[in-house]
Amino acid sequence: MTKGSSPFASGAHLAPMSTRFHIGAHALRGNIAAYAKRFDLLEVRIDRDVPTLAALKRWRKSVPPHFEFAVVAGSRLALLRPSDGLEEDRTVALAAVQALQARVLVIQTPAEVTPGAVWRDRMTRLLDRLPRDVTQIVWEPRGVWEIEDAAVAARKWGIVLGVDASRDPVPAGAVAYVRLRALGETRSFGEAALERVVRAIGARRDAYVVLETTSALAECKRIRQLAQRRGSGEGGMGRVVRPRPSPMKIGDDEQE
């Protein structure tokens, strides 16, 4: 890699822009309209009990225009091996993207998908068959991928590398996709950890943050506060879409 071409150039060095944060919990609990009053991002996983297309269209109509959906492709597509299952997952995922007007399609490749040439070729062929007009492709590799190698590959393919920003650097680019996982003894993230995440994201066009913790609502609010505070002090870094407050409940683990 040539000098100055690091895929992890800090967002703080990008041209000034107002980062739009889209923050969500890792799963929907309760009514979508109530959820959308607290969060502005929801992942819809194809491998789970996906609602009908008519129901997905109702979801889209039930949330504000700024609310974002991210479709997580099924495991047969993510395995990349040519098969009828891959084709079925691709069809279902693209139909869900259209019904939800989703701007993000997430591919979580399993450990079997290594940095080897055959897997890179399969990924290239799959990406050639996915929409790039208004849909951003996010890739979250599992297994033996080194974070820098994965970032270089993602940049070559023109897609976004999804990372856990509490543990890994966030690749440079206009879009960041961040997943904060509850791993080991970490069940929630305090202010210092969330401040590091916001700083790592830096100045972007869009930042998608998925909170896989038991205190997602409190963390969502804190990220918004930190982003806005940094934005007011650092040239407009943290523009945040803020849902309207509501007394409705969506689940015990999402309460403050």
N, C-alpha and C positions, 0 to 999 in steps of 0.2 A: 504494500500500500504506500502511495507516495505521501510525502510530507504535506500536512494540511488537509488530507482527505479523510480524516477520521470520521466514521459514521456516528460518533458521539459528540460532535461539536455542540457546545452548550447553547441552550436556547437563549441564554442571556446575551449571546453575541449575534443573534439574528436581528434583522431589521425590525424597528419598533412596530408592534401590532397589538391588537387587543385580543387576548386569548379567550375563546369561548369554551367554557367548561361545561361538559355534559357528565353528570354524576348519577350513578345508579347502584342499587343493591344487587346481589348476585342472583336473586330470584324474586318472582312476583308472589306476594302473599295478599290475598284479598282482592278487592276490586281495583281494576286498572286505573279508573278515574281518581280514586283515593290515593293510589300510589303516585300518580302523576302530580299530585299537589305537594309532594315531598321530594321527589326525585325527577330528573328529566332525561333519564336513560334507562332502557331495559333490554337485556339480552333475551332473545327467544331461541331456545335450543331445539334443533330439529330432532335430536335423539329422544327427547322427552315427549310427553303427550301434547303434541302440537294441536292447537284449536283448528277448526276448519278455516278455509280461506275467508268465508263469510264472517267468521268470528274475528279473524285478524283484521279485516277491513273495519269492523265495528270498533276494535281497539284503536285503530288509527283515528277514527272519528271521535273517540271518547277522550282524547288527550289534546292538549294545546298544540298549535302548529310547530312550536319550537321543540317539542318533545322528540327525542331520538330513539329509534329502535336499532339494535344490532342483532342480526341473524347469525347464530352459531351453526355452521354446517354440520351435517351428520358425520358419524365416525367412519362410515364407508367411503365417503368422499375424502375425509381427512387422511385416510390410509393411502390414498393416491393410486392404488393398484387399479388398473382398468378392469371394470366388472359391471354387471347389471346393477349391483348395489350402489356403486359410485354414480351411475347415471340416474338412478332413482333419487338419491340424495341431492344430486345437482338440480334435478327438476323441482323437487320439493323446496329446496333452499331458494331458488330463483323466484318461485311462485310466492314464497313468504316475503322475500325482499320487495316484490312488486306490491303485494297486498298491504304491507306495512309502510311502504314508501321509505324503506330503510336505506340509510346512506352508508351502512357498514355491514360487511360480510366477514365473519371471523372463521378462520380455518385453524383448528388446533391439532397439529399432526402428532401422532403417538411416537413412542420411543423407537418403533421399528423404522421410522423415517429418519435415516441418518444423513450425514453430509456427503455420502457417496454420490458418484456421478449419475447412477440410475435414478436415484430419488430426485436429484436436481432436475433431471430431464423430465420426469413425470410431473413435477411441480410446474415446470415451464409450460408443458402441454395443457395442464389443467387451467392455469391462469389465462392461457390464450382463449379459453372457452367460457370465461366469466366476464360479466359486464364491468367496464371501467369508466363509463360515461358519468354517472352520478353516484356510483357505489364505490366506496373505498374498501380494498381488500386488506384485512389484518391477519397476520400469521403469528401463531403462538406455537413454536416448536417445543417438543418434550424430548427427553433423552440426552444424547451425547453432544448436542450442538453447543459450541462455545458461543457466548453472547456476541463477541465481535464478528465471528464468522457468519452467524445468523444475520447480523445487521448488514454486513456487506452483501450477502445474498439477497436480502429484502430490498436493499437499495437498487441492486442490479435488476430485480424483477419489477421495480416500481410499486412496491407494496409497503405497508407499515408493519414493523416488527412490534408485537405486543410484549410488554415486559412488566415485571413487578418492580415498580420504581422505588420501593422501600429497600430493595436488595441489588438491583441492577441499574446501570446507566440507561437513560432514555435516548434512543437514537435521534439524530438531527432530522428535521423535516417540518413541514407545515402542520402535520397531524401527529399526535401522540395517543397511543392506546395503552392504558395503564390498568393493571389488575393488582389490587392489594389483597393478599391472601392471609388467612388466619392459619399460620403454620407453627408447629411446635408449641412453645409457650406463648406465642403471640396470638392473642384473641381480639385485640383492639389496638388502635394506633393513637398515641398521644400527640399533643400539639407539636413537640419537637420533631417527631417522625413525619407528621403531615406537612410541616414547614419544609423539610428536606424534599419531600415529594413535589410540592408546589414549585420549589426552586429548581428541581431537576427538570420539570416540564418546561419551565421558562416561557418564552414568548412564542406562541404558535397561532395558527389559525383556529384549530380545534384541538381540545384535549378531552378524551373520553376516559373516565375513571370508574372502574367497577370495584365495589367494596364487598369483599367476601368475608365480612366479620359480623359479629353479633350486635355491634353498635353502629351499624351503617348510617343510620339517620343522624346521630350526633356527629359522626365523622364527616358526613356530607356537608352539614352546616358549617363545621369548622374549616373545611377546605374552601368553601365559598368565602368565608370571612378572611382567611389568609390570602386568597387570591386577590380579593378586592383591596386588602390592605397593601399588598405589594404593588398592585396596579396604581394605587393613588400615590405611592412613593417612588415608582420606578417607570414612569412614562407609559402608563396604560397597559400593563401586562395582564391584568386580571378581570376582564369583563365576564360576568357570570349570569347565566340565565337563571332567574330565581322564581320557582313556582310559588303560587299564592298559598299562604298558610290555610290550614283547615283543621277543625277539631276532630275529624273522622280518624279512626284507627285502622292500621293495615296489618298489624301483627305485633306480638309482644316483643320480639327481638329487634324491632325497628323503632321502638320507642326510646326516648331519652332516659 
